Amino acid sequence: MPVTIPLPTALAGRVAQLRSGPGTNEDARRLSERYRADRPASSPIMAGAAEATAYALTRLPATFAAARFALEELALVAPDLAPRTLLDVGAGTGAATAAAWATWDSLESATLEDYSAAALAVARDVLAGTDLAIETRLARIGTDRGASGTEPADVAVAAYVLSEIDDAERRALLDRLTAGARSAVVVIEPGTPAGFRRILDARADLLHRGWRIAAPCPHELTCPVAALSEQRGGDWCHAAVRLPRTREHRAAKGGERGFEDEKLAYVAALAPGSGLEPTRPVGRVLRHPETRSGHIRLELCTREGELERATVTKRDKDAFRAARKIEWGEAWEL
């Protein structure tokens, strides 16, 4: 089962207070179709208040869960990272900022940039459930580089943004993130083959700029999953999280199931000159662990840049206990 990440009570309460109108389900359906289309957007996806509310009710919990997972994995491999400030580029309704607030007790303030005023208005409402000082800016990637003279934030994040912009804007986004962060950058995309390819490009760009890859990769070598995919096709590196659905979430999506699973691909990197070094795990779990009688099989990406199938037996009590608890996408230490 994937790692379960619920929306914190304070944030769930703020989302529940959003007023859905008679067209919410239709807006949600259209937004879901747009999300799956995986192509650059020529106009704001959340052009008005109704669309922004529908997005927050239907997509914010999943985006929060994915971002929380990625940020938590970064926090685990960079324990000295204690950010006070955050830059959220393409922030939408504030899910990634909320995830950062839930990850780091040290976080004090966040700047959210998006080209949808309606989305930023909803983000301010949702994030009123945190103790963060919030600033929002209307900005379009590729044309706006943030307010001149502003200090970089400690961490910059872009969640589910690359799929909505073209190649030139993707390069501009990496410029904005790396210029806007003094310690770490995190880029998150849907856990699809196309999302994985965009993350690979972002990873290569960050390495070219001298940034240190922190997660999910336990190395900075050629991605072995991508290399294998080129040979055989049909494989990509991603993780999954499970989020419980609230009553409001189920109503907005027109579903009865009490949870949903969200797949993600991401890369987190540490800035050159930040003084931070990633504590690399032995490996990263690439698939659901396979539990068999007396043993558990793990498929790992190792710090040597190789794919490895590890079999953990009951004879090794400590390792077996750890293997029983580990989930897809988490770091393996034994």
C-alpha distance (Angstrom), angle and dihedral (degrees) to the residues before:
residue distance angle dihedral
M1 . . .
P2 3.82 . .
V3 3.79 121.3 .
T4 3.82 108.7 -79.3
I5 3.81 115.3 -130.6
P6 3.82 117.2 177.4
L7 3.77 124.7 -165.5
P8 3.84 107.9 -101.4
T9 3.79 113.9 -102.3
A10 3.81 94.5 -114.3
L11 3.80 92.1 53.0
A12 3.80 94.3 41.6
G13 3.78 88.2 54.6
R14 3.80 92.1 52.2
V15 3.81 91.8 48.5
A16 3.81 90.2 48.2
Q17 3.80 89.2 55.9
L18 3.81 91.8 59.9
R19 3.77 109.1 109.0
S20 3.78 113.4 -124.4
G21 3.78 116.0 -156.1
P22 3.81 131.2 -149.2
G23 3.81 90.9 -85.4
T24 3.79 96.7 51.1
N25 3.81 95.9 106.1
E26 3.79 91.3 48.2
D27 3.81 91.3 47.9
A28 3.80 89.0 48.0
R29 3.81 91.7 51.1
R30 3.81 91.8 49.6
L31 3.80 92.4 46.7
S32 3.82 90.7 49.5
E33 3.80 90.2 51.7
R34 3.80 90.0 48.7
Y35 3.81 90.5 49.0
R36 3.80 91.1 53.3
A37 3.82 93.0 45.2
D38 3.82 90.6 76.4
R39 3.81 97.7 -158.0
P40 3.82 135.4 120.5
A41 3.81 115.7 -82.1
S42 3.79 119.4 -126.2
S43 3.82 93.2 -164.9
P44 3.81 136.1 21.7
I45 3.79 109.9 -66.1
M46 3.79 88.7 -148.9
A47 3.79 99.1 44.2
G48 3.80 97.3 158.8
A49 3.77 143.3 26.3
A50 3.82 94.0 -98.3
E51 3.80 92.4 54.4
A52 3.80 92.8 45.2
T53 3.80 90.8 50.9
A54 3.80 91.6 47.8
Y55 3.80 89.9 50.0
A56 3.79 92.7 50.4
L57 3.79 92.0 48.9
T58 3.81 95.0 47.2
R59 3.81 108.7 26.8
L60 3.81 108.1 21.8
P61 3.85 95.0 78.9
A62 3.82 92.8 52.6
T63 3.80 93.2 44.1
F64 3.80 89.5 48.7
A65 3.82 91.6 50.9
A66 3.81 93.0 48.8
A67 3.80 93.0 46.4
R68 3.80 92.5 45.6
F69 3.81 90.4 52.8
A70 3.82 93.1 50.5
L71 3.80 94.2 44.3
E72 3.80 92.3 47.1
E73 3.81 90.5 52.8
L74 3.81 88.6 51.4
A75 3.81 90.6 49.1
L76 3.81 90.6 52.0
V77 3.82 94.8 53.5
A78 3.83 94.0 38.3
P79 3.82 103.0 42.1
D80 3.82 92.2 163.0
L81 3.80 90.8 61.0
A82 3.82 106.2 104.4
P83 3.81 105.3 162.9
R84 3.76 121.5 -162.2
T85 3.82 96.6 -178.2
L86 3.81 133.7 42.1
L87 3.79 135.7 -164.8
D88 3.82 113.9 -156.8
V89 3.83 110.3 -168.2
G90 3.79 115.7 -162.9
A91 3.78 85.6 10.2
G92 3.80 98.2 172.8
T93 3.80 109.5 -179.9
G94 3.82 94.0 -10.8
A95 3.80 104.2 -96.7
A96 3.82 96.4 138.0
T97 3.81 91.9 47.6
A98 3.80 89.3 50.6
A99 3.80 89.4 50.6
A100 3.81 91.5 51.5
W101 3.81 90.5 50.2
A102 3.82 89.2 52.0
T103 3.83 91.7 48.1
W104 3.81 103.6 47.0
D105 3.80 123.5 41.9
S106 3.80 87.2 -165.9
L107 3.82 94.4 65.8
E108 3.80 113.0 113.5
S109 3.80 107.9 164.2
A110 3.79 142.8 13.9
T111 3.78 136.3 -162.5
L112 3.80 114.9 -150.6
E113 3.80 121.1 -160.7
D114 3.80 124.2 -169.5
Y115 3.79 138.9 141.4
S116 3.81 92.8 -128.6
A117 3.79 114.3 83.3
A118 3.80 89.3 -170.0
A119 3.80 92.2 56.0
L120 3.79 92.2 48.9
A121 3.81 90.5 50.2
V122 3.80 90.0 55.3
A123 3.81 90.0 45.4
R124 3.80 90.5 56.3
D125 3.81 89.9 51.7
V126 3.80 93.4 48.0
L127 3.80 94.8 44.5
A128 3.80 91.2 51.9
G129 3.80 81.3 84.9
T130 3.83 88.9 70.0
D131 3.79 132.0 64.9
L132 3.81 92.7 -122.7
A133 3.79 125.4 125.3
I134 3.82 101.6 -123.9
E135 3.80 128.6 -156.1
T136 3.81 121.2 -180.0
R137 3.80 127.6 -161.9
L138 3.78 131.0 -171.4
A139 3.79 104.7 -131.0
R140 3.78 138.0 150.6
I141 3.80 118.3 -145.4
G142 3.78 112.5 -111.7
T143 3.78 96.1 23.9
D144 3.81 103.3 49.0
R145 3.79 121.6 53.6
G146 3.77 97.7 -177.7
A147 3.76 128.9 -92.0
S148 3.78 111.7 -37.1
G149 3.76 115.7 -108.6
T150 3.79 94.9 17.8
E151 3.78 118.4 141.4
P152 3.82 118.0 -113.7
A153 3.77 116.3 -103.6
D154 3.79 121.4 -120.3
V155 3.82 92.3 -115.4
A156 3.81 130.6 20.3
V157 3.79 122.3 -163.0
A158 3.80 136.4 -175.2
A159 3.80 115.8 -172.1
Y160 3.81 122.0 -170.7
V161 3.81 92.5 -15.5
L162 3.82 107.0 113.6
S163 3.81 92.1 66.7
E164 3.81 90.7 58.3
I165 3.82 98.2 53.4
D166 3.81 137.9 59.2
D167 3.81 128.4 -110.4
A168 3.80 95.3 -90.2
E169 3.79 91.2 50.4
R170 3.82 90.5 47.8
R171 3.79 89.9 58.1
A172 3.80 89.4 47.1
L173 3.80 89.7 50.0
L174 3.82 91.6 56.7
D175 3.82 88.4 47.7
R176 3.81 89.6 52.7
L177 3.80 94.4 46.0
T178 3.80 97.1 46.6
A179 3.81 93.0 43.5
G180 3.79 90.6 45.5
A181 3.83 98.3 51.3
R182 3.78 129.6 66.8
S183 3.81 97.2 -175.0
A184 3.81 116.3 16.4
V185 3.79 145.2 4.4
V186 3.81 126.4 -157.6
V187 3.81 125.0 -169.5
I188 3.82 119.6 -173.1
E189 3.80 128.6 -171.9
P190 3.79 137.7 170.0
G191 3.81 112.2 -74.4
T192 3.80 93.8 -112.4
P193 3.83 129.5 118.1
A194 3.81 89.1 -102.8
G195 3.81 91.7 47.5
F196 3.80 90.2 49.8
R197 3.83 91.0 51.9
R198 3.80 90.3 52.5
I199 3.80 90.4 49.9
L200 3.81 90.2 49.8
D201 3.80 89.1 54.0
A202 3.82 91.1 48.5
R203 3.82 90.1 48.1
A204 3.80 91.2 52.1
D205 3.81 90.9 47.6
L206 3.81 92.3 50.7
L207 3.80 92.0 48.6
H208 3.81 89.9 49.3
R209 3.80 88.6 54.4
G210 3.82 91.0 52.9
W211 3.80 97.8 -105.2
R212 3.81 119.7 147.0
I213 3.79 116.6 -121.0
A214 3.81 108.9 -127.7
A215 3.82 105.6 170.3
P216 2.92 152.7 59.3
C217 3.81 90.0 -7.1
P218 3.83 114.5 71.3
H219 3.83 87.6 -155.5
E220 3.82 142.7 30.8
L221 3.79 96.1 -126.6
T222 3.80 129.2 108.8
C223 3.79 110.7 -56.3
P224 3.83 106.2 -103.1
V225 3.80 92.2 -157.8
A226 3.80 91.0 56.1
A227 3.80 90.8 46.1
L228 3.80 91.1 51.6
S229 3.79 91.0 45.9
E230 3.80 90.3 55.4
Q231 3.80 89.0 54.5
R232 3.81 99.2 42.2
G233 3.79 107.1 9.9
G234 3.78 128.6 -143.5
D235 3.81 100.1 73.2
W236 3.78 132.0 104.9
C237 3.80 138.2 162.8
H238 3.80 114.8 -105.5
A239 3.79 142.1 131.0
A240 3.79 135.6 -142.9
V241 3.79 136.4 -137.0
R242 3.79 130.7 -169.3
L243 3.79 121.6 -139.5
P244 3.79 126.2 -168.7
R245 3.80 112.7 -126.0
T246 3.79 119.4 -128.5
R247 3.79 121.4 -142.9
E248 3.82 89.7 -101.0
H249 3.80 91.3 49.0
R250 3.80 92.3 51.9
A251 3.80 91.7 46.9
A252 3.81 93.5 49.7
K253 3.80 92.1 49.8
G254 3.78 94.4 41.2
G255 3.81 91.6 -126.4
E256 3.77 136.8 127.4
R257 3.81 102.0 -156.0
G258 3.80 113.5 110.4
F259 3.81 95.9 -137.7
E260 3.78 143.5 22.2
D261 3.79 133.9 -155.0
E262 3.79 122.3 -129.9
K263 3.80 123.2 -162.0
L264 3.78 120.3 -152.0
A265 3.79 143.0 178.9
Y266 3.79 119.3 -158.7
V267 3.77 147.8 159.9
A268 3.81 128.1 -150.9
A269 3.80 122.1 -168.4
L270 3.80 138.1 -178.8
A271 3.79 122.5 -131.2
P272 3.80 121.8 -109.4
G273 3.79 108.9 -109.4
S274 3.80 93.0 21.7
G275 3.81 92.1 112.1
L276 3.81 89.4 -128.3
E277 3.79 122.1 126.2
P278 3.81 123.5 -173.3
T279 3.79 117.3 -117.9
R280 3.78 97.8 -135.0
P281 3.81 118.0 -144.9
V282 3.79 122.4 -137.3
G283 3.78 88.2 -106.2
R284 3.79 148.0 -27.4
V285 3.82 120.7 -112.9
L286 3.81 107.7 -120.3
R287 3.81 101.6 -175.6
H288 3.77 141.4 22.8
P289 3.84 105.7 -69.9
E290 3.81 111.6 -106.2
T291 3.80 110.3 -129.1
R292 3.79 115.5 -156.7
S293 3.79 134.7 166.9
G294 3.80 105.3 -64.3
H295 3.79 97.4 -9.4
I296 3.82 145.8 55.6
R297 3.79 125.0 -144.5
L298 3.79 120.7 -146.4
E299 3.78 126.9 -168.9
L300 3.79 107.1 -148.3
C301 3.77 141.3 -174.0
T302 3.82 101.8 -145.6
R303 3.78 132.7 -149.4
E304 3.82 86.7 -109.7
G305 3.80 88.5 65.6
E306 3.79 94.7 -109.4
L307 3.79 136.9 120.6
E308 3.79 113.6 -117.3
R309 3.80 135.8 178.7
A310 3.80 109.0 -145.1
T311 3.81 122.1 -165.6
V312 3.80 114.5 -155.2
T313 3.80 115.8 -165.4
K314 3.78 133.1 -165.0
R315 3.79 89.3 -109.1
D316 3.80 88.4 74.8
K317 3.79 96.3 59.4
D318 3.81 98.7 -176.8
A319 3.80 94.6 46.8
F320 3.80 92.3 44.0
R321 3.79 91.2 51.0
A322 3.81 89.8 50.9
A323 3.80 92.5 46.0
R324 3.81 91.1 53.3
K325 3.81 89.7 57.5
I326 3.79 101.3 40.5
E327 3.79 121.1 99.8
W328 3.78 137.4 -161.3
G329 3.79 111.9 -67.6
E330 3.80 97.5 18.6
A331 3.79 127.2 121.7
W332 3.83 118.6 -98.0
E333 3.81 113.8 -144.4
L334 3.83 105.2 176.4
